[in-house]
């Protein structure tokens, strides 16, 4: 089910959700009372990021199977805040480019993904300049003592996927325990027209355990999650790209990428006020092994981030007003090492690590946000946040030990005007910042696109001003959302060439505050019930950006998504059978920056447009067994999402079988 702020896009027989916890407010709020543009996706996919492909305002880039990154209003990576149940997933080594870490959240543990398109900077501070992607996990609850379970198996032909996912919960109305896990293996990807890219197969494993205690006054849970991809190939390094006759590497694997997460949450309700406390620890291992093309040495990297977070908030409502205020603190320490080993004799040599080993990043913030109803027709909201960021960089062979610190103010305001019972006008404005992290300041080593990055410890914060204007219409059979937006991005950190090359031919680059950009666009979605059996859904997204590098001539912004969207028809054939057909499309993107033209993942003539067609059938065999059959990319179109490092899957047949029991 696809939900939006102020409307819910669902099939004709779906239950309407009147209240959801949304990242736009950090507290439960009816969807009609949120001025921000919000989408909500169910996470019923083997790879978590795939659940975002069909959302208003979201474009998904993929460099390697097993990974993926959401692009929101032209921004990506560390310009988008990612969180799990309110605690930051973004860490000190989060790239400003697409990252793989969202794929390390166990999909079996996820209830839904909420996406705020915009800049809720009063609530989230640094990194939330383009939007927020928040994962909401499942919490086991029972009305009486009992147990239940779920087992799902998936097979497909395009990536030779085999997945087994299961969960089991037991408890009563006060205390429940839940376990879930998954195992996934894929083969080499089959793209349009029948070619298979190799090596591109990967394995992924995850597990989760949670204890959830609830009562009228107090709730708490303790959640433990682990996920690992033992050896995932970096396909764009292994295949010659545009403008290349040879690949960048003979071997390149993330080995492993892994995430461990422990989260304790406590909530106490008293006198109309909610007090929450969260304590979380996250470890991410981003290890790699590689052999440059033609080299006789294998390189091993170990990169680790340990992120500790503490957050507390008070929220409540009085009359026509609701409010939340809170504080939070995060500390992230980074360990990094790199060695090279001779392929023949096995001799081993220590090399400079990717990140300054022993560096750390600390963040602290305090915020307040409120909503007020002005009569029956107008609702206003606003908030402010004070943030402090401190980075301590350890010394390296190229740089001395240094530190970076910044104190910054951010805020946002919104308004909803009820023009009628069915029609709303919304508007939002926000100003925020993104402080440079350890990846920005201290990265040393190979980057995609045949580049080699050297550190720059003199960076400043980026700053963004964001505004949007929207219309929402919700009637019994028709729901529509239209949003126009613009953001101005100043002091943007970008990678620029130094004019030098490494011995193996990579261009040497360095991150600098050299760019400014203006990005504007439109996001639209509709859902119409044509009859009791038929419903039609549509999405269209368009973004256009212009950037200026170091005061030079204006050019298109980097890696901007093209015009894209989808049209989907659902048919409820009976109480047990639902059929669906969808067209997905993207226009050609030939508005390229100079960096895009030089990127081996992007055709210098532009990424071709495409249209694909899918059909799906959901069959409830009985009350406990469900079968899903899908035929994707029916015409076997060969295509690529703009900015991705490999072609999308070709014609694919998939089978999903789900068994539940109580």
ZATIPA-270167 format. One record per residue (C-alpha): x, y, z. Coordinates in nm, 3 decimals, m for minus. Example, Ala and Ser with C-alpha at 12.3 -4.5 7.8 and 13.67 -1.06 7.14 Angstrom:
2
PT        px        py        pz
PT     1.230    m0.450     0.780
PT     1.367    m0.106     0.714
This chain:
662
PT        px        py        pz
PT     0.000     0.000     0.000
PT     0.125     0.345    m0.090
PT     0.038     0.623     0.156
PT     0.089     0.994     0.117
PT     0.048     1.289     0.349
PT    m0.316     1.383     0.330
PT    m0.417     1.088     0.115
PT    m0.377     0.716     0.097
PT    m0.317     0.538    m0.229
PT    m0.452     0.188    m0.174
PT    m0.659    m0.064    m0.358
PT    m1.034    m0.034    m0.339
PT    m1.070    m0.291    m0.062
PT    m0.773    m0.190     0.156
PT    m0.825    m0.067     0.508
PT    m0.769     0.307     0.544
PT    m0.502     0.398     0.796
PT    m0.616     0.706     0.989
PT    m0.305     0.752     1.200
PT     0.056     0.662     1.132
PT     0.384     0.755     1.293
PT     0.551     0.983     1.042
PT     0.905     1.112     1.026
PT     0.773     1.459     0.945
PT     0.660     1.504     1.308
PT     0.846     1.234     1.511
PT     0.515     1.154     1.682
PT     0.183     0.990     1.581
PT    m0.017     1.234     1.370
PT    m0.317     1.192     1.142
PT    m0.201     1.209     0.781
PT    m0.434     1.502     0.710
PT    m0.240     1.713     0.963
PT     0.103     1.690     0.798
PT     0.213     1.972     0.571
PT     0.525     1.790     0.449
PT     0.511     1.564     0.144
PT     0.528     1.208     0.278
PT     0.520     0.867     0.107
PT     0.492     0.533     0.285
PT     0.591     0.201     0.127
PT     0.547    m0.154     0.243
PT     0.879    m0.338     0.251
PT     0.775    m0.667     0.093
PT     1.085    m0.707    m0.124
PT     1.404    m0.915    m0.090
PT     1.614    m0.596    m0.105
PT     1.483    m0.312     0.109
PT     1.565    m0.034    m0.137
PT     1.354    m0.203    m0.408
PT     1.043    m0.113    m0.206
PT     1.106     0.255    m0.287
PT     1.104     0.221    m0.666
PT     0.731     0.290    m0.699
PT     0.704     0.591    m0.468
PT     0.612     0.948    m0.552
PT     0.923     1.165    m0.558
PT     1.175     0.879    m0.525
PT     1.422     0.752    m0.785
PT     1.641     0.450    m0.703
PT     1.999     0.419    m0.831
PT     2.186     0.089    m0.820
PT     2.558     0.041    m0.872
PT     2.571    m0.323    m0.768
PT     2.313    m0.599    m0.712
PT     2.247    m0.628    m0.340
PT     2.262    m0.251    m0.295
PT     2.062     0.056    m0.390
PT     2.011     0.419    m0.297
PT     1.712     0.652    m0.297
PT     1.743     0.984    m0.481
PT     1.495     1.241    m0.349
PT     1.454     1.575    m0.526
PT     1.788     1.524    m0.695
PT     1.978     1.458    m0.369
PT     2.124     1.132    m0.244
PT     2.366     0.968    m0.001
PT     2.456     1.180     0.301
PT     2.222     1.461     0.184
PT     1.934     1.230     0.279
PT     1.897     1.126     0.644
PT     1.834     0.751     0.684
PT     1.711     0.618     1.016
PT     1.569     0.303     1.175
PT     1.291     0.359     1.431
PT     1.413     0.716     1.473
PT     1.783     0.634     1.527
PT     2.037     0.740     1.266
PT     2.162     0.496     1.005
PT     2.384     0.768     0.854
PT     2.733     0.739     0.997
PT     3.069     0.915     0.971
PT     3.167     0.728     0.650
PT     2.835     0.778     0.468
PT     2.919     0.888     0.115
PT     2.777     1.195    m0.056
PT     2.718     0.956    m0.349
PT     2.476     0.661    m0.342
PT     2.549     0.426    m0.052
PT     2.479     0.060     0.019
PT     2.394     0.072     0.389
PT     2.012     0.082     0.368
PT     2.030    m0.266     0.214
PT     2.180    m0.389     0.543
PT     1.853    m0.337     0.732
PT     1.682    m0.680     0.758
PT     1.378    m0.667     0.531
PT     1.203    m0.940     0.734
PT     1.197    m0.701     1.031
PT     1.045    m0.406     0.844
PT     0.681    m0.297     0.858
PT     0.706     0.006     0.630
PT     0.940     0.277     0.501
PT     0.841     0.641     0.541
PT     0.989     0.900     0.307
PT     0.973     1.273     0.380
PT     1.039     1.469     0.062
PT     1.165     1.803     0.176
PT     1.369     1.946     0.458
PT     1.237     1.875     0.813
PT     1.558     2.020     0.954
PT     1.418     2.132     1.290
PT     1.362     1.770     1.386
PT     1.666     1.604     1.231
PT     1.946     1.856     1.179
PT     2.252     1.774     0.969
PT     2.203     1.544     0.666
PT     1.824     1.598     0.638
PT     1.865     1.862     0.366
PT     1.693     1.664     0.090
PT     1.461     1.445     0.289
PT     1.435     1.160     0.538
PT     1.406     0.786     0.477
PT     1.289     0.623     0.797
PT     1.249     0.249     0.841
PT     0.972     0.148     1.083
PT     1.017    m0.206     1.212
PT     0.749    m0.457     1.311
PT     0.653    m0.472     1.680
PT     0.492    m0.796     1.802
PT     0.154    m0.734     1.974
PT    m0.125    m0.965     2.090
PT    m0.471    m0.898     2.234
PT    m0.471    m1.235     2.411
PT    m0.205    m1.498     2.476
PT    m0.098    m1.674     2.160
PT     0.158    m1.717     1.886
PT     0.184    m1.672     1.512
PT     0.432    m1.730     1.234
PT     0.505    m1.652     0.873
PT     0.723    m1.826     0.616
PT     0.795    m1.684     0.270
PT     0.986    m1.840    m0.018
PT     1.083    m1.656    m0.338
PT     1.227    m1.767    m0.672
PT     1.299    m1.567    m0.987
PT     1.463    m1.620    m1.323
PT     1.641    m1.288    m1.393
PT     1.882    m1.309    m1.099
PT     1.826    m1.676    m1.013
PT     1.703    m1.558    m0.674
PT     1.634    m1.805    m0.398
PT     1.511    m1.652    m0.075
PT     1.366    m1.793     0.243
PT     1.227    m1.552     0.499
PT     1.051    m1.637     0.823
PT     0.922    m1.493     1.148
PT     0.775    m1.626     1.472
PT     0.609    m1.429     1.754
PT     0.453    m1.528     2.084
PT     0.324    m1.348     2.390
PT     0.015    m1.187     2.541
PT    m0.140    m0.841     2.564
PT     0.147    m0.706     2.779
PT     0.467    m0.878     2.663
PT     0.555    m1.029     2.326
PT     0.872    m1.175     2.177
PT     0.952    m1.185     1.807
PT     1.216    m1.353     1.592
PT     1.275    m1.318     1.218
PT     1.541    m1.403     0.968
PT     1.618    m1.443     0.600
PT     1.864    m1.609     0.366
PT     1.905    m1.490     0.009
PT     2.126    m1.606    m0.275
PT     2.135    m1.484    m0.634
PT     2.322    m1.569    m0.952
PT     2.455    m1.350    m1.231
PT     2.199    m1.092    m1.343
PT     2.020    m1.141    m1.673
PT     1.963    m0.805    m1.841
PT     1.733    m0.723    m2.134
PT     1.775    m0.932    m2.450
PT     1.935    m1.219    m2.261
PT     2.287    m1.117    m2.158
PT     2.407    m1.213    m1.810
PT     2.653    m0.987    m1.627
PT     2.919    m1.172    m1.434
PT     3.014    m1.184    m1.165
PT     2.708    m1.014    m1.017
PT     2.559    m1.277    m0.785
PT     2.563    m1.227    m0.408
PT     2.440    m1.380    m0.084
PT     2.270    m1.202     0.206
PT     2.171    m1.315     0.554
PT     1.987    m1.142     0.836
PT     1.831    m1.210     1.175
PT     1.633    m1.012     1.430
PT     1.507    m1.060     1.787
PT     1.278    m0.818     1.971
PT     1.103    m0.805     2.307
PT     0.811    m0.561     2.329
PT     0.632    m0.464     2.653
PT     0.326    m0.240     2.647
PT     0.067    m0.102     2.886
PT    m0.158     0.203     2.906
PT     0.119     0.415     3.059
PT     0.450     0.255     2.964
PT     0.595     0.085     2.657
PT     0.944    m0.045     2.597
PT     1.126    m0.267     2.354
PT     1.473    m0.409     2.306
PT     1.564    m0.483     1.944
PT     1.869    m0.667     1.806
PT     1.941    m0.691     1.433
PT     2.225    m0.837     1.228
PT     2.269    m0.846     0.851
PT     2.557    m0.942     0.626
PT     2.646    m0.969     0.259
PT     2.960    m1.186     0.275
PT     3.095    m1.113    m0.074
PT     2.918    m0.875    m0.311
PT     3.089    m0.787    m0.642
PT     3.130    m0.423    m0.742
PT     3.005    m0.475    m1.097
PT     3.084    m0.132    m1.241
PT     3.452    m0.181    m1.150
PT     3.462    m0.525    m1.315
PT     3.301    m0.436    m1.649
PT     3.439    m0.183    m1.897
PT     3.216     0.123    m1.888
PT     3.141     0.398    m2.134
PT     3.462     0.536    m2.285
PT     3.664     0.242    m2.153
PT     3.823    m0.050    m2.333
PT     3.927    m0.222    m2.009
PT     3.760    m0.248    m1.667
PT     3.904    m0.070    m1.365
PT     3.958    m0.393    m1.173
PT     4.015    m0.763    m1.224
PT     3.854    m0.825    m0.884
PT     3.642    m0.609    m0.653
PT     3.424    m0.738    m0.372
PT     3.261    m0.586    m0.067
PT     3.375    m0.864     0.163
PT     3.188    m0.834     0.383
PT     2.936    m0.555     0.418
PT     2.768    m0.609     0.754
PT     2.555    m0.426     1.010
PT     2.484    m0.498     1.377
PT     2.221    m0.290     1.557
PT     2.104    m0.289     1.920
PT     1.824    m0.051     2.019
PT     1.646     0.003     2.351
PT     1.335     0.223     2.358
PT     1.128     0.343     2.655
PT     0.805     0.544     2.643
PT     0.607     0.683     2.937
PT     0.269     0.856     2.901
PT     0.147     1.083     3.179
PT    m0.090     1.381     3.204
PT    m0.131     1.401     2.827
PT     0.244     1.398     2.770
PT     0.467     1.133     2.611
PT     0.827     1.097     2.726
PT     1.056     0.877     2.517
PT     1.417     0.768     2.559
PT     1.617     0.577     2.296
PT     1.963     0.428     2.328
PT     2.116     0.256     2.025
PT     2.445     0.117     1.901
PT     2.523     0.040     1.537
PT     2.831    m0.120     1.387
PT     2.886    m0.119     1.012
PT     3.168    m0.313     0.850
PT     3.254    m0.192     0.501
PT     3.539    m0.427     0.409
PT     3.672    m0.474     0.058
PT     3.914    m0.683    m0.143
PT     4.026    m0.585    m0.490
PT     4.283    m0.631    m0.765
PT     4.332    m0.340    m1.003
PT     4.322    m0.428    m1.372
PT     4.650    m0.594    m1.470
PT     4.793    m0.571    m1.116
PT     4.985    m0.850    m0.941
PT     4.874    m0.739    m0.593
PT     4.549    m0.791    m0.405
PT     4.432    m0.514    m0.172
PT     4.241    m0.582     0.152
PT     4.053    m0.310     0.339
PT     3.886    m0.315     0.677
PT     3.663    m0.014     0.750
PT     3.443    m0.002     1.060
PT     3.204     0.253     1.207
PT     3.075     0.224     1.566
PT     2.785     0.466     1.618
PT     2.637     0.522     1.965
PT     2.318     0.730     1.991
PT     2.108     0.867     2.277
PT     1.780     1.050     2.217
PT     1.504     1.179     2.445
PT     1.187     1.375     2.369
PT     0.870     1.512     2.527
PT     0.553     1.553     2.322
PT     0.194     1.638     2.390
PT    m0.120     1.824     2.287
PT    m0.311     2.107     2.448
PT    m0.631     2.228     2.288
PT    m0.560     2.328     1.929
PT    m0.183     2.280     1.961
PT     0.055     1.984     1.964
PT     0.429     1.996     2.026
PT     0.749     1.800     2.062
PT     1.085     1.897     2.207
PT     1.393     1.686     2.250
PT     1.768     1.639     2.266
PT     1.996     1.384     2.106
PT     2.362     1.290     2.100
PT     2.562     1.064     1.868
PT     2.925     0.958     1.876
PT     3.085     0.766     1.589
PT     3.434     0.618     1.591
PT     3.603     0.491     1.275
PT     3.867     0.221     1.238
PT     4.034     0.170     0.902
PT     4.326    m0.032     0.769
PT     4.456    m0.147     0.431
PT     4.719    m0.398     0.320
PT     4.843    m0.529    m0.014
PT     4.947    m0.888    m0.077
PT     5.157    m1.013    m0.365
PT     4.958    m1.261    m0.578
PT     5.264    m1.476    m0.646
PT     5.483    m1.483    m0.339
PT     5.229    m1.367    m0.080
PT     5.448    m1.084     0.052
PT     5.235    m0.835     0.247
PT     5.271    m0.456     0.271
PT     5.076    m0.209     0.485
PT     4.918     0.080     0.296
PT     4.748     0.404     0.397
PT     4.390     0.330     0.506
PT     4.081     0.459     0.325
PT     3.986     0.673     0.628
PT     4.213     0.823     0.897
PT     4.227     0.537     1.148
PT     4.097     0.632     1.493
PT     3.896     0.935     1.378
PT     3.563     1.023     1.538
PT     3.253     1.233     1.478
PT     3.016     1.363     1.747
PT     2.678     1.530     1.699
PT     2.451     1.694     1.955
PT     2.121     1.874     1.903
PT     1.824     2.022     2.079
PT     1.497     2.099     1.901
PT     1.138     2.212     1.940
PT     0.853     2.177     1.691
PT     0.484     2.260     1.719
PT     0.155     2.256     1.530
PT    m0.136     2.497     1.581
PT    m0.489     2.494     1.442
PT    m0.614     2.842     1.347
PT    m0.984     2.787     1.325
PT    m1.140     2.507     1.119
PT    m0.950     2.579     0.797
PT    m0.583     2.658     0.873
PT    m0.310     2.459     1.045
PT     0.043     2.594     1.083
PT     0.357     2.419     1.202
PT     0.713     2.522     1.269
PT     1.027     2.440     1.456
PT     1.387     2.527     1.524
PT     1.697     2.326     1.608
PT     2.044     2.403     1.742
PT     2.310     2.150     1.634
PT     2.675     2.097     1.717
PT     2.906     1.875     1.511
PT     3.265     1.789     1.605
PT     3.502     1.585     1.389
PT     3.846     1.470     1.505
PT     4.067     1.344     1.222
PT     4.366     1.127     1.304
PT     4.697     1.192     1.130
PT     4.777     1.011     0.803
PT     5.075     0.990     0.572
PT     4.934     1.286     0.376
PT     4.771     1.497     0.650
PT     4.834     1.603     1.006
PT     4.580     1.543     1.282
PT     4.305     1.806     1.264
PT     3.959     1.883     1.392
PT     3.643     2.038     1.255
PT     3.356     2.180     1.457
PT     3.045     2.377     1.371
PT     2.741     2.508     1.556
PT     2.446     2.576     1.330
PT     2.080     2.672     1.348
PT     1.817     2.511     1.127
PT     1.442     2.535     1.105
PT     1.127     2.486     0.903
PT     0.766     2.603     0.881
PT     0.455     2.468     0.710
PT     0.092     2.549     0.654
PT    m0.221     2.356     0.554
PT    m0.526     2.542     0.427
PT    m0.844     2.335     0.399
PT    m1.011     2.482     0.092
PT    m1.300     2.233     0.126
PT    m1.370     1.902     0.295
PT    m1.177     1.726     0.019
PT    m0.919     1.982    m0.099
PT    m0.606     2.101     0.086
PT    m0.338     2.356    m0.002
PT     0.000     2.291     0.160
PT     0.325     2.484     0.172
PT     0.661     2.431     0.346
PT     0.991     2.611     0.379
PT     1.307     2.497     0.553
PT     1.669     2.596     0.592
PT     1.933     2.347     0.698
PT     2.291     2.233     0.672
PT     2.506     1.926     0.624
PT     2.832     1.918     0.813
PT     3.121     1.737     0.638
PT     3.184     1.392     0.781
PT     3.493     1.174     0.786
PT     3.423     1.048     0.435
PT     3.418     1.407     0.303
PT     3.725     1.522     0.497
PT     3.958     1.226     0.497
PT     3.893     0.967     0.223
PT     4.204     0.832     0.052
PT     4.166     0.579    m0.228
PT     3.985     0.461    m0.539
PT     3.643     0.602    m0.622
PT     3.395     0.496    m0.892
PT     3.438     0.645    m1.237
PT     3.814     0.571    m1.253
PT     3.896     0.829    m0.984
PT     4.136     0.839    m0.688
PT     4.039     1.064    m0.395
PT     4.284     1.252    m0.170
PT     4.183     1.414     0.164
PT     4.085     1.776     0.223
PT     4.065     1.874     0.591
PT     3.954     2.233     0.520
PT     3.592     2.180     0.420
PT     3.294     2.381     0.550
PT     2.928     2.290     0.595
PT     2.682     2.281     0.307
PT     2.362     2.489     0.333
PT     2.019     2.436     0.177
PT     1.700     2.641     0.155
PT     1.399     2.434     0.055
PT     1.041     2.532    m0.036
PT     0.740     2.350    m0.177
PT     0.375     2.414    m0.260
PT     0.118     2.138    m0.291
PT    m0.244     2.046    m0.351
PT    m0.415     1.738    m0.210
PT    m0.757     1.609    m0.300
PT    m0.923     1.313    m0.130
PT    m1.275     1.200    m0.207
PT    m1.440     0.860    m0.185
PT    m1.310     0.738    m0.521
PT    m1.036     0.984    m0.615
PT    m0.715     1.083    m0.434
PT    m0.463     1.321    m0.590
PT    m0.140     1.488    m0.477
PT     0.058     1.754    m0.665
PT     0.374     1.916    m0.523
PT     0.598     2.183    m0.676
PT     0.935     2.238    m0.508
PT     1.262     2.426    m0.528
PT     1.582     2.399    m0.329
PT     1.895     2.614    m0.334
PT     2.211     2.430    m0.235
PT     2.513     2.646    m0.142
PT     2.869     2.558    m0.039
PT     2.806     2.213    m0.184
PT     3.088     1.964    m0.140
PT     3.185     1.818    m0.474
PT     3.469     1.614    m0.615
PT     3.699     1.810    m0.849
PT     4.000     1.699    m1.045
PT     4.349     1.808    m0.946
PT     4.480     1.747    m1.299
PT     4.704     1.462    m1.182
PT     4.686     1.086    m1.237
PT     4.786     0.782    m1.035
PT     5.036     0.533    m1.181
PT     4.748     0.304    m1.282
PT     4.575     0.584    m1.474
PT     4.306     0.702    m1.231
PT     4.233     1.073    m1.221
PT     4.319     1.230    m0.883
PT     4.026     1.419    m0.729
PT     3.957     1.606    m0.405
PT     3.640     1.719    m0.229
PT     3.593     2.096    m0.204
PT     3.312     2.345    m0.123
PT     3.308     2.455    m0.485
PT     2.952     2.405    m0.604
PT     2.614     2.568    m0.575
PT     2.294     2.431    m0.724
PT     1.931     2.518    m0.779
PT     1.699     2.219    m0.815
PT     1.329     2.240    m0.886
PT     1.063     1.997    m0.993
PT     0.719     1.845    m0.964
PT     0.589     1.532    m0.792
PT     0.240     1.400    m0.863
PT     0.036     1.094    m0.783
PT    m0.323     0.985    m0.812
PT    m0.540     0.692    m0.715
PT    m0.887     0.644    m0.857
PT    m1.138     0.368    m0.789
PT    m1.293     0.309    m1.130
PT    m1.541     0.061    m0.983
PT    m1.567    m0.177    m0.692
PT    m1.325    m0.409    m0.875
PT    m1.091    m0.177    m1.071
PT    m0.851     0.088    m0.941
PT    m0.595     0.297    m1.130
PT    m0.277     0.446    m0.984
PT    m0.034     0.691    m1.142
PT     0.294     0.862    m1.052
PT     0.504     1.118    m1.235
PT     0.824     1.283    m1.111
PT     1.032     1.552    m1.276
PT     1.344     1.725    m1.144
PT     1.574     1.975    m1.311
PT     1.893     2.114    m1.163
PT     2.150     2.373    m1.254
PT     2.485     2.398    m1.079
PT     2.780     2.632    m1.081
PT     3.129     2.504    m1.002
PT     3.376     2.755    m0.853
PT     3.198     3.046    m1.019
PT     3.233     2.899    m1.367
PT     2.966     2.868    m1.633
PT     2.640     2.712    m1.521
PT     2.580     2.348    m1.618
PT     2.325     2.074    m1.541
PT     2.346     1.923    m1.192
PT     2.519     1.589    m1.144
PT     2.326     1.264    m1.184
PT     1.980     1.421    m1.197
PT     1.697     1.172    m1.251
PT     1.504     1.210    m1.576
PT     1.129     1.248    m1.606
PT     0.993     0.919    m1.473
PT     0.678     0.754    m1.345
PT     0.436     0.466    m1.366
PT     0.076     0.373    m1.439
PT    m0.079     0.074    m1.264
PT    m0.419    m0.096    m1.296
PT    m0.546    m0.330    m1.024
PT    m0.838    m0.568    m1.059
PT    m0.998    m0.754    m0.769
PT    m1.130    m1.057    m0.954
PT    m1.269    m1.208    m0.635
PT    m1.217    m1.207    m0.262
PT    m0.913    m1.431    m0.315
PT    m0.765    m1.317    m0.647
PT    m0.615    m0.976    m0.733
PT    m0.454    m0.900    m1.070
PT    m0.234    m0.605    m1.158
PT    m0.063    m0.459    m1.464
PT     0.190    m0.176    m1.463
PT     0.382     0.041    m1.707
PT     0.701     0.205    m1.575
PT     0.893     0.462    m1.774
PT     1.178     0.710    m1.776
PT     1.259     0.972    m2.035
PT     1.602     1.014    m2.189
PT     1.845     1.205    m1.968
PT     2.091     1.397    m2.183
PT     2.129     1.701    m1.955
PT     2.470     1.600    m1.822
PT     2.731     1.780    m1.616
PT     3.096     1.761    m1.712
PT     3.141     1.506    m1.434
PT     2.855     1.295    m1.572
PT     3.015     1.295    m1.917
PT     3.342     1.168    m1.766
PT     3.173     0.904    m1.551
PT     3.222     0.558    m1.701
PT     2.878     0.454    m1.568
PT     2.696     0.715    m1.778
PT     2.674     0.722    m2.157
PT     2.832     1.057    m2.259
PT     2.550     1.091    m2.514
PT     2.293     1.053    m2.235
PT     2.100     0.767    m2.078
PT     1.831     0.635    m2.311
PT     1.466     0.648    m2.213
PT     1.270     0.331    m2.157
PT     0.928     0.177    m2.093
PT     0.867    m0.159    m1.927
PT     0.551    m0.359    m1.860
PT     0.477    m0.594    m1.569
PT     0.185    m0.813    m1.465
PT     0.122    m0.973    m1.126
PT    m0.135    m1.206    m0.972
PT    m0.198    m1.245    m0.598
PT    m0.391    m1.558    m0.510
PT    m0.510    m1.643    m0.161
PT    m0.521    m2.022    m0.184
PT    m0.682    m2.032     0.160
PT    m0.679    m1.823     0.477
PT    m0.318    m1.917     0.552
PT    m0.153    m1.961     0.211
PT    m0.088    m1.688    m0.047
PT     0.071    m1.723    m0.391
PT     0.214    m1.433    m0.594
PT     0.312    m1.477    m0.959
PT     0.482    m1.194    m1.147
PT     0.601    m1.145    m1.504
PT     0.828    m0.842    m1.511
PT     0.976    m0.656    m1.809
PT     0.754    m0.856    m2.040
PT     0.912    m0.717    m2.357
PT     1.265    m0.792    m2.229
PT     1.372    m0.428    m2.267
PT     1.742    m0.356    m2.221
PT     1.766    m0.039    m2.010
PT     1.946     0.135    m1.728
PT     1.838     0.368    m1.449
PT     2.031     0.691    m1.506
PT     2.348     0.701    m1.296
PT     2.346     0.328    m1.219
PT     2.651     0.112    m1.267
PT     2.477    m0.174    m1.444
PT     2.173    m0.247    m1.658
PT     1.841    m0.336    m1.497
PT     1.702    m0.687    m1.499
PT     1.551    m0.823    m1.820
PT     1.242    m1.037    m1.855
PT     1.177    m1.201    m1.521
PT     0.936    m1.461    m1.389
PT     0.901    m1.474    m1.013
PT     0.712    m1.689    m0.768
PT     0.645    m1.600    m0.404
PT     0.472    m1.837    m0.164
PT     0.371    m1.721     0.185
PT     0.240    m1.944     0.464
PT     0.104    m1.794     0.786
PT    m0.028    m1.957     1.099
PT    m0.175    m1.843     1.433
